[in-house]
Amino acid sequence: MHNNIWRVLGLAVCPVILLGALFHAASLVGYAVYSQSSPDMRIIDVAIMASGLCAAFEFVRAVRRLTG
């Protein structure tokens, strides 16, 4: 039971976090392209992108557990 909860959370929550991180990274790239200066990378920006990377790995791991 406990293991199934983590699988469902891995399949439901991780893609949402990943999409949020991708949106945030794309907004930073868009800001850098259309402005004259580069965006200031704050620690929260790095944390959001790092959480998206971790969510991607967890999502792949959850899918592998279900298929294998």
Secondary structure, DSSP 8 states (H G I E B T S, - for coil): -HHHHHHHHHHHHHHHHHHHHHHHHHHHHHHHHHSSS-----HHHHHHHHHHHHHHHHHHHHHHHHH-
